[in-house]
Structures are given as structure tokens and as C-alpha cells.
Amino acid sequence: MSKGVLTFFCGKMGAGKSTKAIEIAREGNAVLLSEDEWLAALYPNKISSLNDYIEYSNLLKPQIKKLVQSILSSGTSVVMDFPANTLSQRDWFRSVFSEIEAPHSLVYIDLPNEICLKQIGKRCIEQPERAATGTAEMFELVTKYFIAPTPEEGFNIIKVVRNA
């Protein structure tokens, strides 16, 4: 039996990763898993800083990995709305698909900071529950750690570009 395709995303905060994940999952009839939704459900009101996010995200990942590998092994594709914005995050995704030899796509949304910040502002109005962490200060803090994927990393990269 052939395995499902794992699709995951790289892009700065506010780049549109969640919107693109929903679109790709719908078009591909794939299972969509959102880290924000899992964290909010399992750890409500626990994340107010980058360190909190890192702690709770790391608690979530072992079980999510097993779940995703099981779904992919059944032949169903999975779209993961989890960030692949650092080398260590991408290494984790690599372990998810490579351990079971599943195909993958890394969607890299490359947008200028100005567009990301405008989209964060819009999102805070539309989703007030995200306003506490959806700030320009949080964007600047998180963006310091952002590393764009390179061909040398060996991922199947699909690059999405939009200018200001």
C-alpha cells in the first residue's frame, strides 16, 4: 500500500501558513492537524510567551508524530499546520516522514515582514483570542529564530512568493 503525503510549512509569523494549510488539505482531501488548535485544547491559557510555546509544543510532538505516521501509513495524506521555521523543527518533520518512508512537501511561504505584520494585525481583529501573542513584539522575537529552508537540506520545497 502506498503511503500518504506529509505536507508541512515554513514561513514567518503572519505569512499565511494556516490559510494555505486549510486550502491544501481541502484540495487534497487530506487530514489537517493544527498545532494551535491542539495546544489550545490540551493546554488552555498556558501559553503566554515563546518559552511557554516551546515547552508545550515539545510535550505535544511525540504523540502527534505517532498519530501522523499512523495516518500516513494507512495511505491518507496529512497536512500539518505546525511551523518548520528552524533547523530543529525541520529535523523533527524529517523524522516523521523518513522513519516510515512517506513522501513529503515543504511549502515555504516567503513574504516580506511588512505583509506579515499587516496580516497579523488583521488576524488579531478577526481572531481576538490570538491578540495576546499576535503582536509586533512577538513577531520580532520569533523572526530572530527564523531560518529559510535551503535545497541542501534535501526537502521537496514548494516556494510561494508574494511582494509588498
N, C-alpha and C positions, 0 to 999 in steps of 0.2 A: 504494500500500500504506500502511495506517495504521501509525503508529509505536507502539512500546510505551510504557508509562507509567513514568517515573522516580519512585521513592518514596525519600525520604531523611528524616533525623531530627534533631530538636533536643531537647535535654534535658540536664539536669545529669548529671555522672558518677554512675552508680548508679541512674538513673531508670528503666532497663529498656528502653533503645533496642535493644539486641541481641536481647532476648527478643521484643520487638514486631516487629523486622525478620524474624526467623525465622517468626513467625506469619503476617505479611502475605505473605511470599514463598511459604509453603506454601499459603495460601488462594488466592493469585492465580496459582499455577503460574509464578512469576517467578524469574529468576536472582538469587541472593543473593550479594552481594560484601561481605566483612567486612574493614575496614581492619586490625583487629587481626590477623586471620589472614595477610593479605598482608605486613604489617610483620614478623610473627614468622617467616614463611617466607623472606623476602628479606633481612632484617637481624636474624638471631638474636642475642640477648644484646647488642644495640646500644643499646636504649632504656632509660635509667635516670633520665631527667629530662625535664621539659617541653620544654626546648630540643632534646634528642635527638629527641623525638617530632615536633616541628615540622620539624626538618631532614629526617628520613626520610620523613615524610608528604608533604612538598613534593617529594621525589625521586620518589615513587610516583605522584603525581597526573597528570602528563602522559600516561603510558601508560594509566592507569585511565580517564582521560577518553576516549581514543580507543576503548578497548575498550567502554565503556558506550555511547558514541554508535553504534558499530557494531551492538551488540546491539539497542538501541532502534530503529535504522533498519530492522532486519530484522523488526520488528513484535513483538518479545518484550519484556516488561516487566522492569525491573531494580529490585531493592530494594538500596539501598546503606546498609550499616551503617557509615557514616562520619559523624562529627559535623558538624552545621550550627549550631554554637553561637555563632559570631561572625559579624559582618557580612561579613568577608572569606571565611570558609568558605562562607557562603550565596551570595556573589557567584560563587564557583567553581562551585557547583552550578547556578546560573543559567546560566553559560556552557555547561555540559554539555548542558542540555536546550534552551536557547534557540537555540543555533547550528544545531540540526537541527530546530527547531520541534516538539519532542516534548512531550506533556502531562506534568504532574508533580503530586506531592503532597508536602507537607512535614508530617510528623507531629511535632507538638510535644507532648512528654510533660512536663507541668507538675506536679512533685511537690515537697513541702516537703523542705528539707535533711535533716530527721530521718529520713525514709523512705529517702532516697538513701543516707545513711550506714549505716543498718541493712542495706540491700541490698548495699552494698559489703562490709560485714563478712561477710555470708552468702556472697557470691561468693568471697571470699578463702579461705573454708573449702572450698567446693566446687571451686574452681579455684586451687590453691596457686601455680601458675605466675604468677598475676596479683597475688599478695600484695605483691610488691615495689613496684608502682606503685599498688595499691589501698589507699591509706592515707587517714586523715582529713586529714593534712597535704597530700597531693596533691589531695584533694577541695577543700580551702580555696584552694589555689593556682589550680587550674583554674577554680573557680567565680568568681573575681575577673574573669575574662575573658568569662564567660557573658553573652550578651545575648539576651533572649527575642525571637522574631520579632514583627513588627507588621504589621497589614494594609497599611500604607503601602509595605511592601517589595514587595507585589504577588504573593506566593506563594499557592498554593492550600493553605491551612493547615487541618489536621485536628488539633484540640486534644484531648488526653487528660488529664483531671484526676483526681487522687486525693488525698484529705486524709489526715492522720496518723491 
